[in-house]
Amino acid sequence: MQTVLSIKNISKKYGSIQALNNVSFDVPKGSVFGILGPNGSGKTTLLGIVLNVLEASSGSYELLGKEPDADSRKHIGTLLETPNFYHYLSAEKNLQIVAEIKGKGFDDIDNVLQKVNLLERKTSKFSTYSLGMKQRLAIASALLGNPDVLILDEPTNGLDPVGIAEIRGLIQTLSAEGKTIIMASHLLDEVEKVCNYVAILKKGVLLTAGKVDEVLVNEDIVEVSCNDLNKLANVLSNYNPKQKDNLLQLYFATGVAKLDEINKHCFENGIVLTHLYLRKKSLEAKFLEITNN
């Protein structure tokens, strides 16, 4: 699998504060890659290093298979924070200014406005836009020049449910076009809904990274109990039981647990269960478990 971004042992210190500590992971081409973590976890610092806004204290990274340079950065569109558009100018005029700063022509402006569903409002002043529209215009700005990779920092921050749904749909559309999207977020729900890969940071430390459906997998938990927990643990030893209070807990991938088989296995080994219950572990619980929060 081709790698778009390879982070290699990056650390960043601000005096005595360790903002990033030896972080490493790869971003596959064509993925929607979420960098997930609470505020202060180092997400924005990491993106700043990748975009050459900040300098790492140690470590390195490769962009599009090589050491980053001015040419490779031309293939990246960025949204680190909402751009300072001119409120009294139209969307079209604002994008013309951005295009001139980037050294791009104006031919692509209508196209990017179409992508973010703002073409019909291109002559409207920025001040008349909703928050969701302003964020979509910011993404349109990032799309100028048709970059292969988009880096978005908290793209749904501060938006209402309608605005969040609009940005989510836009990210999915851009992904379907083959673009690689790297987005930082503190929202588990956002990453779970739009990303297929994730890296989880906490206080500058990488806790885990991989496919979303493997890292943030839902689990089934079967709770069992009887009058002799020691005997029950021996009978169910193949399930690797864990004791919690007066219960044993058995963990299964979602949809795998079969209560009738567990009950039958116990009965055939001389145990009558007094408690047998299946419950789901939510993605939120899994995330909190990973972050020890």
Backbone bond lengths (Angstrom), bond angles and torsions (degrees), N, CA, C in turn:
res aa  C-N    CA-C-N  psi(-1)  N-CA   C-N-CA  omega(-1)  CA-C   N-CA-C  phi
1 M - - - 1.460 - - 1.532 109.97 -
2 Q 1.320 116.53 129.96 1.459 120.91 -179.06 1.526 110.97 -72.13
3 T 1.325 115.82 138.95 1.457 121.62 -178.23 1.522 109.93 -105.37
4 V 1.341 116.05 130.56 1.459 121.88 178.48 1.522 111.02 -86.73
5 L 1.327 116.02 -40.95 1.463 121.78 -178.95 1.522 108.98 -136.56
6 S 1.322 116.28 129.38 1.461 121.45 178.37 1.529 108.57 -123.80
7 I 1.335 115.72 110.39 1.466 122.73 179.36 1.525 108.41 -90.36
8 K 1.331 117.53 126.94 1.466 120.79 -173.72 1.531 111.06 -126.43
9 N 1.329 115.12 99.57 1.471 122.29 171.82 1.530 112.93 53.41
10 I 1.319 116.17 45.61 1.458 119.89 -178.89 1.527 111.13 -80.87
11 S 1.322 115.57 130.87 1.460 123.35 173.56 1.515 108.83 -127.81
12 K 1.335 115.00 150.97 1.454 120.44 177.29 1.526 109.33 -145.35
13 K 1.332 115.75 126.86 1.459 121.24 178.35 1.526 110.14 -119.32
14 Y 1.315 115.31 139.26 1.457 122.49 169.23 1.523 106.52 -114.13
15 G 1.321 116.45 92.77 1.463 119.06 -174.45 1.519 110.22 63.76
16 S 1.319 116.67 -119.90 1.475 120.87 179.74 1.522 112.81 -88.56
17 I 1.329 116.50 -3.90 1.476 120.39 -177.49 1.521 110.08 -90.92
18 Q 1.333 116.20 125.38 1.459 122.30 178.30 1.525 107.91 -94.36
19 A 1.328 117.18 96.00 1.460 121.04 -177.02 1.527 111.97 -75.53
20 L 1.337 117.06 -35.97 1.464 122.93 175.27 1.518 108.35 -136.88
21 N 1.328 115.87 140.66 1.460 119.77 -175.40 1.529 110.37 -131.37
22 N 1.344 115.91 94.05 1.464 121.66 170.86 1.540 112.26 57.99
23 V 1.322 116.29 52.72 1.466 122.25 -176.20 1.526 110.27 -88.90
24 S 1.337 116.22 132.01 1.469 122.14 178.54 1.528 109.75 -140.93
25 F 1.325 116.66 132.39 1.468 121.84 169.47 1.525 108.50 -169.54
26 D 1.339 116.40 164.37 1.463 122.71 179.70 1.524 109.87 -116.94
27 V 1.319 115.95 144.15 1.465 122.54 176.88 1.522 108.25 -109.10
28 P 1.345 118.55 112.57 1.466 120.59 -179.31 1.527 112.04 -69.70
29 K 1.318 116.08 146.89 1.458 121.64 176.77 1.530 110.18 -61.29
30 G 1.329 116.12 136.83 1.456 121.17 177.39 1.513 114.75 83.15
31 S 1.323 117.66 0.42 1.461 120.20 -177.67 1.520 111.38 -87.31
32 V 1.328 115.47 161.74 1.467 121.73 163.63 1.519 104.93 -105.91
33 F 1.317 115.98 105.57 1.456 122.32 -169.17 1.526 109.32 -106.76
34 G 1.317 116.42 118.17 1.449 121.46 -179.94 1.519 111.80 -96.85
35 I 1.327 116.43 130.51 1.467 121.59 170.46 1.523 105.40 -102.02
36 L 1.308 116.02 106.56 1.458 122.61 -168.07 1.522 110.74 -110.67
37 G 1.312 115.46 136.24 1.456 119.60 176.47 1.510 110.67 175.42
38 P 1.319 117.51 158.42 1.465 120.08 177.82 1.521 110.99 -65.82
39 N 1.319 116.24 165.97 1.456 120.45 176.87 1.530 109.55 -57.42
40 G 1.343 115.85 136.28 1.455 119.70 -177.80 1.508 114.81 87.96
41 S 1.337 116.92 8.50 1.467 119.87 -177.66 1.529 112.81 -85.37
42 G 1.334 117.92 -11.14 1.464 120.82 178.18 1.511 114.77 106.81
43 K 1.332 117.11 7.10 1.466 120.57 -176.85 1.532 111.94 -61.12
44 T 1.326 116.02 -53.60 1.461 120.40 -177.57 1.519 111.44 -65.63
45 T 1.328 117.02 -36.68 1.470 120.64 176.67 1.526 110.31 -60.11
46 L 1.331 116.62 -43.93 1.465 120.70 179.93 1.524 111.13 -63.04
47 L 1.329 116.73 -44.22 1.466 119.71 178.84 1.525 110.50 -64.83
48 G 1.327 117.07 -37.86 1.460 120.42 177.57 1.518 112.48 -61.21
49 I 1.325 116.91 -36.67 1.473 120.87 177.56 1.529 110.23 -68.19
50 V 1.334 115.94 -44.44 1.465 120.02 -179.78 1.531 110.96 -61.70
51 L 1.326 116.68 -33.82 1.460 120.90 -177.46 1.522 113.08 -92.02
52 N 1.344 116.20 8.08 1.465 122.03 175.99 1.528 112.59 66.84
53 V 1.341 116.41 21.69 1.462 120.81 173.96 1.528 109.61 -84.01
54 L 1.345 115.49 -33.68 1.458 122.59 177.51 1.520 108.96 -121.07
55 E 1.322 115.66 158.70 1.461 121.07 177.34 1.525 109.37 -109.89
56 A 1.322 116.99 131.07 1.463 121.24 178.90 1.527 110.36 -68.64
57 S 1.330 116.57 147.80 1.466 120.75 173.88 1.523 110.14 -72.24
58 S 1.331 116.18 -34.27 1.466 121.72 175.78 1.517 108.94 -159.62
59 G 1.327 116.16 165.96 1.454 120.94 -178.08 1.516 111.52 92.83
60 S 1.327 116.34 178.68 1.457 121.68 -177.37 1.525 109.61 -153.18
61 Y 1.322 115.75 177.42 1.461 120.63 174.96 1.523 109.28 -153.75
62 E 1.325 114.65 154.88 1.458 121.61 175.40 1.517 108.72 -115.40
63 L 1.318 115.70 140.84 1.454 122.91 -179.02 1.519 108.22 -121.52
64 L 1.317 116.02 122.58 1.466 121.62 -178.93 1.526 111.03 55.21
65 G 1.341 115.04 39.04 1.462 121.42 173.60 1.506 116.33 81.35
66 K 1.343 118.03 11.62 1.465 119.19 -179.75 1.521 109.81 -151.79
67 E 1.319 114.73 170.61 1.461 119.42 174.97 1.530 108.64 -60.69
68 P 1.320 117.69 134.93 1.474 119.24 -175.54 1.519 112.51 -64.95
69 D 1.324 114.75 140.05 1.465 120.97 175.74 1.526 107.91 -145.11
70 A 1.316 115.55 179.93 1.464 120.24 -176.43 1.526 111.39 -60.54
71 D 1.327 116.91 -35.50 1.461 120.27 -178.72 1.530 111.42 -67.97
72 S 1.346 117.52 -45.00 1.466 120.08 -178.62 1.524 111.36 -66.76
73 R 1.335 116.61 -30.92 1.470 119.39 -179.54 1.528 111.53 -72.57
74 K 1.321 117.58 -17.41 1.461 120.21 175.70 1.524 111.75 -66.85
75 H 1.330 116.29 -18.52 1.470 120.88 -178.82 1.522 111.79 -91.00
76 I 1.339 117.14 10.01 1.458 121.77 -177.86 1.521 110.11 -118.42
77 G 1.331 115.64 131.72 1.460 121.56 170.51 1.512 108.15 -105.73
78 T 1.332 117.28 138.34 1.459 119.77 -171.78 1.525 112.74 -128.44
79 L 1.320 114.01 147.32 1.456 122.49 170.08 1.526 106.46 -139.01
80 L 1.337 116.84 89.15 1.453 121.03 178.90 1.518 111.53 -84.35
81 E 1.289 116.91 -31.94 1.458 122.67 172.44 1.511 106.42 -158.90
82 T 1.339 115.88 165.76 1.460 117.99 -178.21 1.527 110.20 -58.98
83 P 1.339 118.27 121.37 1.469 120.54 -177.44 1.523 112.00 -61.05
84 N 1.301 115.88 155.23 1.462 121.50 178.57 1.521 109.86 -85.03
85 F 1.330 115.05 73.81 1.459 119.08 176.15 1.533 109.38 -69.28
86 Y 1.319 115.22 155.25 1.462 120.27 176.06 1.532 109.02 -79.17
87 H 1.305 116.25 118.83 1.467 121.19 -173.78 1.526 112.31 -64.21
88 Y 1.345 117.82 -29.28 1.461 120.88 -175.20 1.530 112.32 -89.97
89 L 1.341 117.05 -0.60 1.464 120.57 178.28 1.527 110.23 -104.88
90 S 1.328 114.84 157.87 1.463 120.25 177.72 1.529 110.73 -74.02
91 A 1.316 114.97 167.84 1.470 120.22 175.73 1.518 110.42 -58.77
92 E 1.318 115.95 -43.57 1.462 120.67 -179.13 1.529 111.16 -60.79
93 K 1.320 117.47 -46.99 1.465 121.47 -178.98 1.537 110.61 -64.41
94 N 1.334 116.11 -40.50 1.463 119.48 178.52 1.525 111.25 -62.24
95 L 1.324 116.71 -41.73 1.465 119.57 179.97 1.527 111.21 -70.13
96 Q 1.318 117.58 -29.65 1.465 119.56 175.54 1.533 110.66 -63.95
97 I 1.329 115.95 -39.36 1.473 120.09 177.45 1.523 110.18 -64.21
98 V 1.338 115.80 -44.62 1.468 120.02 178.89 1.524 110.52 -61.82
99 A 1.336 116.22 -42.85 1.468 120.63 -179.83 1.521 111.19 -61.05
100 E 1.325 117.09 -39.77 1.463 120.29 178.45 1.521 110.97 -66.19
101 I 1.326 116.83 -40.25 1.473 120.48 178.33 1.525 110.39 -63.21
102 K 1.327 116.27 -39.30 1.464 121.11 -179.18 1.530 112.82 -80.35
103 G 1.319 116.73 -8.57 1.458 119.79 -177.11 1.514 112.56 75.37
104 K 1.334 117.05 28.13 1.464 122.12 179.14 1.529 109.27 -105.56
105 G 1.324 115.66 159.19 1.456 120.09 174.82 1.518 111.13 -81.28
106 F 1.334 115.94 179.35 1.462 121.10 -178.54 1.531 112.43 -92.39
107 D 1.326 117.28 -4.56 1.467 120.23 -173.13 1.523 113.17 -62.50
108 D 1.338 116.84 -25.77 1.463 120.92 -173.73 1.527 112.80 -89.05
109 I 1.334 117.88 -5.91 1.467 120.13 -171.10 1.524 112.34 -64.61
110 D 1.326 117.65 -48.24 1.466 119.37 179.29 1.522 111.35 -61.44
111 N 1.323 116.39 -36.28 1.460 121.01 -179.00 1.533 111.45 -63.77
112 V 1.335 117.01 -46.54 1.468 119.04 -178.49 1.523 111.09 -71.06
113 L 1.330 116.96 -32.90 1.469 119.22 175.44 1.522 111.00 -66.11
114 Q 1.324 116.58 -35.38 1.464 120.75 175.78 1.526 110.26 -64.10
115 K 1.324 116.61 -42.87 1.471 120.77 -178.80 1.524 112.18 -59.61
116 V 1.335 115.98 -37.01 1.467 119.46 -177.34 1.535 111.94 -97.89
117 N 1.349 115.49 11.89 1.463 122.08 175.21 1.533 112.87 61.54
118 L 1.325 115.64 42.70 1.467 120.44 178.69 1.529 112.30 -124.90
119 L 1.319 117.58 8.00 1.459 119.98 -174.69 1.530 111.67 -60.02
120 E 1.340 116.48 -39.02 1.463 119.47 -178.47 1.526 112.16 -70.75
121 R 1.324 116.45 -15.51 1.472 120.21 -179.94 1.530 111.65 -111.21
122 K 1.323 117.05 22.00 1.465 119.35 -173.20 1.524 113.10 -68.19
123 T 1.342 117.16 -24.29 1.468 119.44 179.64 1.526 112.51 -93.69
124 S 1.347 116.84 -1.01 1.474 120.31 178.71 1.521 110.27 -77.62
125 K 1.312 116.27 144.97 1.458 120.75 177.81 1.529 110.34 -65.81
126 F 1.316 115.95 144.49 1.459 121.70 179.10 1.529 110.97 -56.09
127 S 1.329 117.10 -33.29 1.468 121.15 -178.00 1.522 112.63 -64.86
128 T 1.338 117.88 -18.79 1.474 120.91 -178.75 1.528 111.96 -89.87
129 Y 1.321 117.97 -2.80 1.474 121.94 -176.58 1.527 111.24 -81.40
130 S 1.329 115.07 147.06 1.466 120.67 169.66 1.526 108.77 -73.21
131 L 1.333 116.59 168.94 1.469 119.82 179.07 1.521 111.31 -59.89
132 G 1.340 115.71 -40.60 1.462 119.36 179.29 1.518 112.06 -63.86
133 M 1.327 116.45 -39.43 1.472 120.64 178.18 1.523 110.70 -67.19
134 K 1.323 116.67 -39.05 1.467 120.17 178.08 1.526 110.55 -62.24
135 Q 1.328 116.39 -39.90 1.463 119.56 179.38 1.524 111.40 -69.53
136 R 1.336 116.41 -36.08 1.460 119.56 177.06 1.532 110.89 -67.32
137 L 1.329 116.49 -35.40 1.462 119.39 176.17 1.533 110.04 -65.98
138 A 1.327 116.51 -36.77 1.469 120.07 177.19 1.526 110.51 -62.75
139 I 1.329 116.34 -38.92 1.466 119.77 177.47 1.525 110.03 -69.49
140 A 1.332 117.09 -37.02 1.472 120.19 174.76 1.523 110.16 -58.54
141 S 1.325 116.36 -41.16 1.466 120.89 177.48 1.525 110.64 -60.27
142 A 1.353 115.90 -41.72 1.464 120.11 178.99 1.527 111.83 -66.38
143 L 1.342 116.62 -26.23 1.468 121.04 -176.54 1.532 113.02 -83.43
144 L 1.318 117.94 -9.67 1.461 119.83 178.89 1.535 110.34 -59.47
145 G 1.314 115.85 131.91 1.454 120.41 -177.08 1.513 113.40 90.08
146 N 1.358 116.48 0.70 1.473 121.93 177.21 1.535 113.05 53.15
147 P 1.348 117.65 59.58 1.465 120.23 -179.05 1.526 111.87 -68.78
148 D 1.332 116.11 153.38 1.461 121.57 178.02 1.527 111.53 -79.01
149 V 1.340 115.60 -26.61 1.464 121.38 -174.27 1.525 109.10 -127.09
150 L 1.333 115.72 135.43 1.462 121.43 174.42 1.522 109.10 -115.28
151 I 1.325 116.71 132.69 1.459 122.04 175.83 1.522 107.70 -117.12
152 L 1.336 116.01 116.98 1.457 122.21 -173.65 1.525 109.65 -122.90
153 D 1.316 116.28 124.48 1.464 120.99 178.77 1.527 109.34 -101.03
154 E 1.339 116.20 112.66 1.468 123.00 179.49 1.542 111.08 49.27
155 P 1.338 117.61 60.26 1.481 119.55 -173.33 1.524 114.54 -66.30
156 T 1.338 118.79 -18.25 1.478 119.82 -179.79 1.521 112.15 -108.46
157 N 1.323 117.25 10.65 1.461 120.73 -175.74 1.531 111.30 -60.99
158 G 1.326 116.33 126.88 1.458 121.76 176.07 1.516 115.19 82.27
159 L 1.324 118.38 0.33 1.462 120.62 -177.06 1.529 111.23 -87.70
160 D 1.333 115.54 153.38 1.463 120.43 174.21 1.535 108.62 -80.01
161 P 1.339 118.14 172.46 1.483 119.87 -177.50 1.526 114.13 -54.39
162 V 1.342 117.34 -35.93 1.473 119.73 179.15 1.529 109.93 -66.90
163 G 1.331 116.27 -44.91 1.464 120.26 179.24 1.513 111.93 -63.54
164 I 1.339 116.57 -39.99 1.467 120.91 178.12 1.522 110.12 -61.62
165 A 1.340 116.55 -44.68 1.465 120.39 179.69 1.527 111.23 -62.77
166 E 1.339 117.04 -37.70 1.467 120.61 178.96 1.530 110.91 -63.75
167 I 1.326 117.24 -46.62 1.463 120.60 -178.99 1.525 110.52 -67.23
168 R 1.334 115.80 -39.58 1.462 119.85 178.51 1.528 110.57 -60.31
169 G 1.331 116.28 -45.66 1.462 120.10 178.77 1.514 112.08 -63.66
170 L 1.333 116.62 -38.07 1.465 120.77 179.02 1.524 110.82 -64.98
171 I 1.320 117.50 -43.37 1.470 121.01 178.44 1.523 110.45 -60.91
172 Q 1.330 116.31 -42.17 1.468 119.69 179.65 1.525 111.27 -65.48
173 T 1.327 117.03 -37.66 1.470 120.94 177.89 1.522 110.87 -65.23
174 L 1.328 116.96 -45.68 1.464 121.29 -179.71 1.525 110.86 -64.53
175 S 1.337 116.15 -36.76 1.460 119.92 176.92 1.525 111.14 -63.99
176 A 1.331 115.62 -40.60 1.475 119.97 179.66 1.520 111.53 -64.44
177 E 1.337 117.31 -22.99 1.462 121.28 176.91 1.528 112.16 -81.01
178 G 1.338 116.61 -4.20 1.459 120.35 176.09 1.515 115.16 101.09
179 K 1.319 117.30 3.36 1.458 119.27 179.25 1.529 110.50 -76.80
180 T 1.326 115.39 145.95 1.463 121.22 172.41 1.523 107.55 -89.57
181 I 1.324 116.46 128.79 1.461 120.66 -176.84 1.525 108.84 -122.10
182 I 1.320 115.50 124.07 1.463 122.11 176.85 1.522 106.79 -112.64
183 M 1.322 116.88 118.14 1.463 119.29 -177.06 1.521 111.18 -129.88
184 A 1.326 114.96 133.84 1.456 120.81 175.20 1.516 108.41 -93.48
185 S 1.326 116.37 140.61 1.457 120.09 179.61 1.526 109.80 -157.44
186 H 1.333 115.44 149.55 1.464 119.69 171.93 1.531 110.11 -100.85
187 L 1.337 116.84 4.35 1.458 121.93 -175.50 1.527 110.64 -102.30
188 L 1.315 115.88 110.84 1.467 121.58 178.73 1.521 111.34 -57.59
189 D 1.321 116.42 -44.47 1.460 120.86 -176.96 1.527 111.34 -60.20
190 E 1.333 116.10 -39.00 1.460 120.74 -178.71 1.525 111.15 -65.38
191 V 1.326 116.22 -46.19 1.461 120.88 -179.83 1.525 110.57 -64.88
192 E 1.322 116.70 -42.97 1.466 120.49 -178.15 1.518 111.79 -63.29
193 K 1.359 116.93 -32.52 1.461 120.09 -175.73 1.524 113.41 -83.40
194 V 1.340 119.05 -30.79 1.466 119.21 -172.94 1.528 114.54 -116.49
195 C 1.339 118.24 -16.76 1.470 120.01 -173.93 1.529 111.08 -100.95
196 N 1.332 115.70 149.33 1.468 119.19 171.78 1.531 112.24 -110.44
197 Y 1.337 116.80 -9.07 1.467 121.43 171.82 1.526 108.28 -132.24
198 V 1.327 116.37 153.23 1.455 119.94 -178.69 1.527 110.66 -148.48
199 A 1.337 115.27 145.19 1.467 122.48 167.61 1.523 106.26 -122.86
200 I 1.326 117.07 130.59 1.463 121.06 -177.51 1.520 109.52 -107.78
201 L 1.341 115.10 122.41 1.460 122.05 179.68 1.521 110.14 -110.19
202 K 1.315 115.30 147.39 1.469 121.51 171.72 1.514 108.22 -145.97
203 K 1.332 116.17 119.80 1.462 122.61 179.95 1.531 111.89 50.42
204 G 1.335 115.32 42.49 1.453 120.94 175.62 1.507 115.73 82.19
205 V 1.323 117.48 0.57 1.467 121.70 -178.77 1.525 109.78 -107.95
206 L 1.326 117.51 133.51 1.458 121.85 175.11 1.525 108.94 -77.67
207 L 1.333 116.50 116.45 1.459 120.48 -179.42 1.523 111.77 -84.63
208 T 1.327 116.29 -40.08 1.462 120.59 -179.73 1.526 108.79 -167.43
209 A 1.325 116.30 158.62 1.470 121.52 176.83 1.519 108.53 -152.18
210 G 1.328 115.65 147.90 1.461 119.98 178.91 1.517 110.75 157.40
211 K 1.324 116.36 -164.32 1.458 121.09 178.66 1.528 109.60 -68.04
212 V 1.329 115.51 139.58 1.466 120.19 -177.70 1.523 111.30 -57.05
213 D 1.339 116.97 -43.45 1.460 118.88 -176.12 1.526 112.98 -73.30
214 E 1.327 117.13 -4.91 1.464 120.56 173.49 1.530 111.10 -104.24
215 V 1.327 116.67 -40.18 1.467 120.42 -179.42 1.519 111.10 -73.96
216 L 1.340 116.09 -45.06 1.459 121.15 -177.89 1.523 110.59 -107.42
217 V 1.320 115.47 50.44 1.464 120.30 -176.88 1.531 110.04 -75.42
218 N 1.326 114.98 137.46 1.464 119.40 170.95 1.522 109.29 -71.12
219 E 1.305 116.80 148.08 1.452 121.02 178.93 1.518 110.83 -128.46
220 D 1.336 114.52 148.43 1.464 121.07 168.44 1.519 107.98 -97.72
221 I 1.314 116.53 133.86 1.463 121.74 177.20 1.523 108.09 -117.02
222 V 1.332 116.06 121.51 1.454 121.19 176.75 1.525 108.53 -101.13
223 E 1.331 115.63 123.06 1.462 121.03 177.16 1.516 108.99 -99.61
224 V 1.333 116.18 130.58 1.466 121.31 179.15 1.521 109.76 -133.43
225 S 1.341 115.11 153.00 1.465 119.43 176.49 1.522 109.05 -157.05
226 C 1.334 114.71 158.07 1.460 122.10 174.22 1.528 107.31 -157.10
227 N 1.332 116.22 -172.95 1.463 119.89 -177.15 1.523 112.94 -75.30
228 D 1.325 117.94 -15.34 1.469 121.09 -179.11 1.535 108.35 -132.91
229 L 1.342 115.49 92.73 1.468 119.74 -175.70 1.526 112.51 -67.01
230 N 1.327 117.20 -32.91 1.468 119.93 179.21 1.528 110.76 -63.53
231 K 1.322 116.32 -45.79 1.465 120.43 178.37 1.526 110.19 -64.11
232 L 1.345 116.07 -41.38 1.464 120.38 179.70 1.526 110.55 -62.36
233 A 1.335 117.79 -40.89 1.461 121.62 178.88 1.522 111.08 -62.32
234 N 1.339 117.09 -38.41 1.466 120.33 178.18 1.526 111.24 -66.82
235 V 1.328 116.37 -42.79 1.461 120.96 -178.54 1.539 110.62 -65.58
236 L 1.341 116.39 -33.52 1.464 120.81 -177.09 1.527 112.15 -102.87
237 S 1.322 116.85 21.61 1.467 120.69 -174.65 1.526 112.24 -59.69
238 N 1.344 117.60 -29.99 1.469 120.34 179.64 1.535 112.76 -66.86
239 Y 1.334 115.85 -17.92 1.467 120.86 179.63 1.533 112.26 -92.88
240 N 1.338 116.50 1.74 1.467 121.26 -179.70 1.533 111.78 52.74
241 P 1.340 117.10 60.05 1.465 120.34 -176.15 1.519 112.61 -69.40
242 K 1.345 114.48 150.87 1.461 121.01 175.43 1.520 108.19 -124.10
243 Q 1.326 116.17 132.07 1.455 119.42 -177.39 1.526 110.75 -85.14
244 K 1.318 115.21 135.57 1.460 122.30 173.59 1.514 107.87 -138.07
245 D 1.321 115.01 111.80 1.467 121.65 -174.92 1.526 108.86 56.99
246 N 1.331 118.43 -123.58 1.465 121.68 -178.93 1.524 112.23 -101.04
247 L 1.341 115.52 26.25 1.458 120.51 -179.20 1.516 110.05 -127.63
248 L 1.322 115.76 159.56 1.459 122.15 165.92 1.516 107.26 -109.95
249 Q 1.331 116.12 139.88 1.457 121.22 178.74 1.519 110.10 -114.21
250 L 1.344 115.94 132.47 1.455 123.21 177.89 1.527 107.78 -115.66
251 Y 1.334 117.11 134.96 1.463 121.35 -174.66 1.529 110.59 -109.24
252 F 1.337 114.43 134.12 1.467 121.10 -179.70 1.528 109.41 -136.92
253 A 1.325 115.00 152.18 1.468 118.49 169.29 1.520 108.29 -63.25
254 T 1.321 116.37 150.73 1.463 120.73 -176.04 1.522 111.49 -54.86
255 G 1.345 115.64 129.99 1.459 121.56 176.98 1.512 114.80 86.23
256 V 1.336 118.06 -1.92 1.470 120.86 -176.38 1.531 111.93 -93.34
257 A 1.327 117.17 -33.16 1.471 121.11 -175.25 1.529 110.93 -62.15
258 K 1.350 116.25 133.17 1.463 122.13 178.27 1.532 108.11 -125.41
259 L 1.331 116.04 103.94 1.456 121.42 -174.71 1.524 112.29 -63.87
260 D 1.323 116.73 -37.18 1.468 118.90 -177.89 1.524 111.09 -64.50
261 E 1.344 117.18 -37.75 1.456 120.08 179.42 1.532 111.28 -69.15
262 I 1.326 116.62 -39.03 1.468 119.97 177.77 1.513 110.53 -64.68
263 N 1.324 117.03 -43.91 1.468 121.43 179.85 1.523 111.32 -63.36
264 K 1.340 116.04 -42.38 1.468 121.01 179.67 1.526 110.55 -65.16
265 H 1.330 117.25 -42.96 1.461 121.65 179.44 1.526 110.96 -60.59
266 C 1.315 117.17 -42.47 1.470 120.87 178.91 1.528 110.99 -65.63
267 F 1.336 117.11 -45.48 1.466 121.54 -177.94 1.528 110.84 -62.57
268 E 1.345 116.77 -40.77 1.464 120.25 179.77 1.525 112.54 -67.51
269 N 1.341 115.90 -18.10 1.466 120.47 177.14 1.528 112.23 -104.47
270 G 1.332 115.65 21.68 1.464 120.78 172.10 1.510 115.55 79.99
271 I 1.327 117.81 20.99 1.466 120.62 -179.47 1.523 109.60 -118.75
272 V 1.334 115.20 128.63 1.456 121.62 173.39 1.527 107.54 -102.72
273 L 1.308 115.99 115.48 1.456 120.31 -177.81 1.520 110.93 -72.03
274 T 1.324 115.95 137.68 1.463 121.56 173.92 1.529 111.28 -99.10
275 H 1.341 115.49 -10.40 1.467 119.81 -179.80 1.529 108.22 -152.03
276 L 1.333 115.77 129.76 1.464 121.83 176.93 1.520 107.07 -148.51
277 Y 1.343 115.46 112.33 1.465 118.98 -172.31 1.520 110.15 -145.83
278 L 1.333 116.04 138.32 1.457 122.43 178.28 1.526 109.31 -108.05
279 R 1.331 116.41 127.14 1.460 119.36 174.18 1.519 109.56 -134.45
280 K 1.314 115.32 157.08 1.457 122.21 -177.90 1.524 109.64 -95.58
281 K 1.328 115.97 141.96 1.468 120.44 168.64 1.520 107.24 -95.38
282 S 1.315 116.55 121.69 1.462 120.74 -176.83 1.521 110.51 -73.39
283 L 1.341 114.85 161.19 1.462 119.45 174.27 1.525 110.69 -59.17
284 E 1.331 115.70 -36.66 1.462 119.39 179.54 1.522 110.77 -62.14
285 A 1.348 115.99 -43.93 1.460 119.58 178.47 1.529 111.27 -62.78
286 K 1.323 116.35 -38.95 1.455 120.73 178.88 1.526 110.36 -64.43
287 F 1.345 116.07 -43.03 1.468 120.46 179.18 1.526 110.97 -62.91
288 L 1.322 116.56 -44.40 1.467 120.83 179.97 1.525 110.13 -65.51
289 E 1.325 116.65 -33.65 1.466 120.42 177.32 1.517 110.49 -66.05
290 I 1.338 116.89 -43.50 1.468 121.00 -179.97 1.531 111.01 -63.23
291 T 1.332 115.55 -41.74 1.463 120.12 -177.00 1.520 112.50 -87.72
292 N 1.348 116.94 0.53 1.472 121.57 -179.12 1.517 111.97 54.26
293 N 1.317 115.39 35.47 1.471 119.77 -175.61 1.519 109.39 -97.72
